[in-house]
């Protein structure tokens, strides 16, 4: 049972990490789509999941609106908080013009400079309601509204207020553009790249495809490291379990060899047992991922989102089986090399 549990933890660790990675990136992509923009304009040196503070002038949206086919432009500023949270500054009237604005479940948009709005998941995680106070970036805020999740960000405040508090007056982190014909978005992007070399300019459709594990190299490497650690853990656990099993069955192995049991028979017994442990542990590990998913959904719904990535079930199971079989090799070799006489006299 301990061996099965250890393998289950190995599988759960892999599937939970992969599920959180997919869930976090997909959640970010969904919020980006919810903005309703056609083109995203970002500063030089920015990555798909990171920004270089607020290096762009807030005069840029007005200039971009003069470009052909661009009907509207809205800039935002993003200030990172403790991972994975951030606070976004925006002009709420511009946001309403871009996509109709937030759909508030409680309260409404900020009225005073110290007002902030949060999405339903952040409110649930922090147990916030309209009128509650919260301190972020060393500044006290009052929650003026709770909005339906799925648009732009989880925490939003007035743009000028955030610019002043962070020492970035007149600067933006990124700009969203609306074009008169969505089918012309790529041609707008091509024209802007020629006029603004170095800037990261994408169609929203293409940008959301960048929010994947394969596109985020650092995350992909991190997952590889964790999977490697999980394989080592599984190897050690199975090795110890099978080594102990071989010692406990020394007399049994001796009897099998004395009555003509072949090396293949003994190895077959040990490897079949290992395979059974690995399969049972994998099934238990898959079941446990629903437990971690439930915990994240109810304890930290705004910080970590775990998806069920069915394509990784056979991968995690294969990793667990390979690690387990490797762990059974040395005990298996020890078993078949035992001298019959010594094995029969073993106490």
Phi, psi and omega per residue, in radians:
X1 nan -0.676 3.108
X2 -1.146 -0.677 3.109
X3 -1.133 -0.768 3.108
X4 -1.069 -0.753 -3.131
X5 -1.115 -0.721 -3.135
X6 -1.119 -0.739 3.098
X7 -1.169 -0.632 3.103
X8 -1.086 -0.728 3.110
X9 -1.104 -0.693 3.092
X10 -1.025 -0.852 -3.125
X11 -1.161 -0.737 3.125
X12 -1.072 -0.717 3.139
X13 -1.055 -0.760 3.142
X14 -1.156 -0.894 -3.062
X15 -1.180 -0.595 3.117
X16 -1.178 -0.787 3.127
X17 -1.078 -0.802 3.128
X18 -1.107 -0.752 -3.139
X19 -1.103 -0.703 3.114
X20 -1.183 -0.694 3.128
X21 -1.085 -0.857 3.114
X22 -1.111 -0.762 -3.093
X23 -1.122 -0.739 -3.136
X24 -1.143 -0.787 -3.133
X25 -1.193 -0.725 3.128
X26 -1.150 -0.633 3.094
X27 -1.128 -0.716 3.091
X28 -1.110 -0.733 3.125
X29 -1.120 -0.706 -3.140
X30 -1.119 -0.705 3.123
X31 -1.178 -0.609 3.096
X32 -1.147 -0.744 3.108
X33 -1.118 -0.611 -3.098
X34 -1.161 -0.259 3.122
X35 -1.148 -0.558 3.124
X36 1.500 0.179 3.131
X37 -1.496 2.885 3.113
X38 -1.863 -0.453 -3.081
X39 -2.386 2.471 3.087
X40 -1.999 2.248 -3.098
X41 -2.010 2.010 -3.053
X42 -2.187 2.766 -3.066
X43 -1.264 2.815 3.079
X44 -1.049 2.523 3.086
X45 1.433 0.018 -3.137
X46 -1.474 2.660 3.113
X47 -1.924 3.103 -3.087
X48 -1.086 -0.615 -3.085
X49 -2.030 0.263 -3.138
X50 -2.508 2.724 3.124
X51 -2.266 2.692 3.103
X52 -1.621 1.257 3.139
X53 0.923 -2.174 -3.132
X54 -2.371 1.304 -3.002
X55 -1.573 -0.076 -3.053
X56 -1.738 2.516 3.129
X57 -1.242 2.506 3.096
X58 -1.369 0.115 3.002
X59 -1.469 -0.288 -3.079
X60 -1.067 -0.736 -3.130
X61 -0.968 -0.709 3.134
X62 -1.133 -0.671 3.114
X63 -1.193 -0.705 -3.112
X64 -1.180 -0.510 3.130
X65 -1.221 -0.216 3.094
X66 -1.535 -0.117 -3.137
X67 -1.304 2.644 3.123
X68 -1.011 2.376 3.066
X69 1.304 -0.151 3.109
X70 -1.475 2.081 -3.086
X71 -1.750 -0.407 -3.132
X72 -2.770 2.593 3.104
X73 -2.445 2.389 3.122
X74 -2.372 2.243 3.137
X75 -1.756 2.611 3.059
X76 -2.313 2.811 3.027
X77 -2.169 2.396 -3.100
X78 -2.077 2.226 3.070
X79 -2.012 1.986 -3.134
X80 -1.119 2.505 3.003
X81 -1.975 -2.750 3.052
X82 -1.145 2.373 -3.051
X83 -0.959 2.376 0.085
X84 -1.792 0.332 -3.031
X85 -1.430 2.733 3.025
X86 -2.685 2.824 3.115
X87 -2.031 2.336 -3.042
X88 -2.002 2.285 3.063
X89 -1.766 2.373 -3.131
X90 -2.710 2.870 3.010
X91 -1.572 1.977 -3.017
X92 -1.174 -0.516 3.102
X93 -1.241 -0.702 3.077
X94 -1.109 -0.670 3.138
X95 -1.141 -0.629 3.105
X96 -1.156 -0.675 3.122
X97 -1.177 -0.561 -3.084
X98 -1.256 -0.754 -3.036
X99 -2.552 0.204 -3.128
X100 1.695 -0.152 3.089
X101 1.443 -3.111 3.137
X102 -1.306 2.650 3.006
X103 -1.776 1.876 -3.020
X104 -1.466 2.303 3.065
X105 -1.575 -0.519 3.057
X106 -2.470 2.515 3.041
X107 1.135 -2.583 -3.098
X108 -2.812 -2.957 -3.091
X109 -1.158 2.874 -3.129
X110 -1.061 2.469 3.050
X111 -1.916 -0.855 3.115
X112 -1.654 2.863 -3.111
X113 -1.114 -0.458 -3.110
X114 -1.603 0.115 3.132
X115 -1.453 2.584 3.046
X116 -2.451 2.734 3.040
X117 -2.111 2.562 -3.116
X118 -2.303 2.721 3.113
X119 -1.429 2.949 -3.017
X120 -1.070 -0.598 -3.108
X121 -1.278 -0.712 3.097
X122 -1.143 -0.696 3.115
X123 -1.089 -0.712 3.141
X124 -1.175 -0.756 -3.109
X125 -1.123 -0.715 -3.098
X126 -1.627 0.016 -3.120
X127 0.965 0.912 -3.100
X128 -1.814 2.546 3.048
X129 -2.363 2.884 3.119
X130 -1.009 2.273 -3.112
X131 1.741 -0.277 3.116
X132 -1.244 2.756 3.138
X133 -1.884 2.627 -3.123
X134 -2.653 2.408 3.123
X135 -1.858 2.128 3.086
X136 -2.371 2.545 -3.078
X137 0.793 0.763 3.088
X138 1.026 0.612 3.140
X139 -2.472 2.343 3.127
X140 -1.376 2.346 3.126
X141 -2.162 2.714 3.044
X142 -2.050 2.288 3.136
X143 -1.329 2.030 -3.132
X144 -1.739 -0.295 -3.130
X145 -2.866 2.685 3.051
X146 -2.118 2.123 -3.049
X147 -1.960 2.835 3.133
X148 -1.179 2.292 -3.089
X149 -1.166 2.710 3.049
X150 2.079 0.053 3.126
X151 -2.262 2.109 2.940
X152 1.147 -1.173 -2.989
X153 -2.745 3.112 3.116
X154 -1.718 -0.476 -3.111
X155 -2.286 2.190 -3.109
X156 -2.334 2.500 3.088
X157 -2.420 3.076 3.092
X158 -1.152 2.385 -3.072
X159 -1.042 -0.891 -3.106
X160 -1.052 -0.595 -3.133
X161 -1.138 -0.818 -3.137
X162 -1.167 -0.668 3.098
X163 -1.041 -0.759 -3.122
X164 -1.200 -0.767 -3.101
X165 -1.119 -0.564 -3.086
X166 -1.704 0.069 3.128
X167 1.269 0.528 3.139
X168 -2.204 0.900 -3.134
X169 -1.103 2.345 3.106
X170 1.331 0.316 -3.105
X171 -2.222 2.655 -3.097
X172 -2.222 2.771 3.077
X173 -1.679 -0.636 3.127
X174 -2.797 2.838 -3.073
X175 -2.305 2.350 3.089
X176 -1.803 2.341 -3.122
X177 -2.055 2.485 3.033
X178 -1.968 2.325 3.138
X179 -1.962 2.803 -3.062
X180 -1.244 -0.423 3.128
X181 -2.440 1.923 -3.109
X182 -0.929 -0.483 -3.138
X183 -1.211 -0.272 3.140
X184 -1.691 0.111 -3.079
X185 -1.012 -0.755 -3.111
X186 -1.152 -0.673 3.115
X187 -1.164 -0.600 3.058
X188 -1.131 -0.748 3.108
X189 -1.057 -0.795 -3.138
X190 -1.062 -0.725 3.140
X191 -1.176 -0.717 -3.139
X192 -1.176 -0.625 3.120
X193 -1.118 -0.579 3.097
X194 -1.250 -0.639 -3.091
X195 -1.449 -0.518 -3.114
X196 -2.172 1.235 -3.108
X197 -1.099 2.484 3.133
X198 1.666 -0.478 3.136
X199 -1.288 2.587 3.107
X200 -1.570 1.839 -3.055
X201 -2.149 2.178 -3.084
X202 -2.386 2.724 2.837
X203 -1.268 2.626 -3.139
X204 -1.088 -0.592 3.127
X205 -1.081 -0.756 3.141
X206 -1.265 -0.685 -3.116
X207 -1.038 -0.717 -3.123
X208 -1.177 -0.441 3.077
X209 -1.259 -0.373 3.108
X210 -1.282 -0.333 -3.117
X211 -1.505 1.166 3.107
X212 -2.423 2.798 -3.105
X213 -1.067 -0.697 -3.110
X214 -1.170 -0.436 -3.118
X215 -1.549 -0.366 -3.135
X216 -1.761 1.652 -3.000
X217 -1.026 -0.745 -3.097
X218 -1.099 -0.705 3.129
X219 -1.171 -0.698 3.116
X220 -1.075 -0.733 3.117
X221 -1.149 -0.686 -3.141
X222 -1.094 -0.752 3.111
X223 -1.075 -0.719 3.109
X224 -1.051 -0.712 3.128
X225 -1.124 -0.791 -3.126
X226 -1.119 -0.703 3.102
X227 -1.104 -0.705 3.094
X228 -1.047 -0.755 3.108
X229 -1.105 -0.730 3.133
X230 -1.077 -0.706 3.125
X231 -1.115 -0.735 3.133
X232 -1.100 -0.763 3.125
X233 -1.064 -0.810 3.122
X234 -1.075 -0.709 3.113
X235 -1.042 -0.840 -3.094
X236 -1.126 -0.767 -3.108
X237 -1.095 -0.841 -3.128
X238 -1.167 -0.679 3.108
X239 -0.995 -0.847 -3.127
X240 -1.139 -0.717 -3.129
X241 -1.117 -0.817 -3.092
X242 -1.270 -0.593 3.109
X243 -1.107 -0.744 3.096
X244 -1.127 -0.700 3.138
X245 -1.095 -0.689 3.117
X246 -1.133 -0.754 3.129
X247 -1.096 -0.735 -3.110
X248 -1.180 -0.408 -3.079
X249 -1.877 0.382 -3.111
X250 -0.965 -0.828 -3.136
X251 -1.146 -0.695 3.127
X252 -1.067 -0.763 3.132
X253 -1.102 -0.682 3.102
X254 -1.082 -0.727 3.122
X255 -1.129 -0.761 3.118
X256 -1.020 -0.760 -3.120
X257 -1.226 -0.601 -3.125
X258 -1.169 -0.568 -3.129
X259 -1.634 0.220 3.030
X260 1.748 0.186 3.114
X261 -1.107 2.282 -3.096
X262 -1.446 2.894 3.070
X263 -1.033 -0.713 -3.134
X264 -1.084 -0.650 -3.141
X265 -1.112 -0.816 -3.102
X266 -1.134 -0.793 3.115
X267 -1.114 -0.640 3.124
X268 -1.058 -0.758 3.140
X269 -1.080 -0.831 -3.088
X270 -1.159 -0.770 -3.097
X271 -1.254 -0.558 3.078
X272 -1.176 -0.686 3.090
X273 -1.108 -0.743 3.121
X274 -1.095 -0.746 3.130
X275 -1.092 -0.705 3.121
X276 -1.110 -0.757 3.098
X277 -1.040 -0.769 -3.100
X278 -1.139 -0.721 -3.141
X279 -1.171 -0.781 3.107
X280 -1.090 -0.746 3.122
X281 -1.110 -0.660 3.132
X282 -1.144 -0.755 3.111
X283 -1.093 -0.780 3.120
X284 -1.098 -0.671 3.135
X285 -1.126 -0.707 3.114
X286 -1.112 -0.724 3.120
X287 -1.112 -0.713 -3.121
X288 -1.121 -0.485 3.133
X289 -1.106 -0.503 3.076
X290 -1.199 -0.486 3.061
X291 -1.220 -0.767 3.114
X292 -1.165 -0.608 3.113
X293 -1.118 -0.739 3.120
X294 -1.108 -0.757 -3.141
X295 -1.054 -0.807 -3.122
X296 -1.144 -0.667 -3.118
X297 -1.148 -0.566 -3.064
X298 -1.790 -0.359 -3.104
X299 -1.766 -0.787 -3.114
X300 -2.291 1.035 -3.059
X301 -1.133 -0.397 -3.104
X302 -1.666 -0.219 -3.080
X303 -1.764 -0.840 -3.098
X304 -2.227 2.286 3.106
X305 -2.099 2.104 -3.116
X306 -1.872 2.184 3.060
X307 -1.715 2.772 3.001
X308 -1.602 1.888 -3.093
X309 -1.744 1.598 -3.040
X310 -1.061 -0.546 -3.130
X311 -1.105 -0.360 3.133
X312 -1.564 -0.138 3.116
X313 -1.050 -0.928 3.124
X314 -1.149 -0.540 3.129
X315 -1.148 -0.858 3.141
X316 -1.109 -0.681 3.105
X317 -1.112 -0.758 3.111
X318 -1.083 -0.722 3.113
X319 -1.080 -0.750 -3.136
X320 -1.136 -0.709 -3.122
X321 -1.167 -0.779 3.138
X322 -1.094 -0.791 3.120
X323 -1.079 -0.697 -3.137
X324 -1.172 -0.777 -3.139
X325 -1.128 -0.656 3.072
X326 -1.095 -0.666 3.131
X327 -1.198 -0.324 -3.125
X328 -1.638 -0.118 -3.076
X329 -1.124 -0.922 -3.080
X330 -1.107 -0.834 3.070
X331 -1.034 -0.623 3.127
X332 -1.131 -0.763 3.104
X333 -1.081 -0.716 3.119
X334 -1.084 -0.678 -3.102
X335 -1.131 -0.802 -3.064
X336 -1.312 -0.291 -3.134
X337 -1.590 -0.050 -3.102
X338 -1.144 2.421 3.058
X339 -1.294 2.369 -3.078
X340 -1.035 -0.814 -3.089
X341 -1.080 -0.806 -3.128
X342 -1.170 -0.649 -3.127
X343 -1.149 -0.695 3.140
X344 -1.194 -0.508 -3.111
X345 -1.632 0.054 -3.072
X346 -1.243 2.341 3.103
X347 -2.002 nan nan
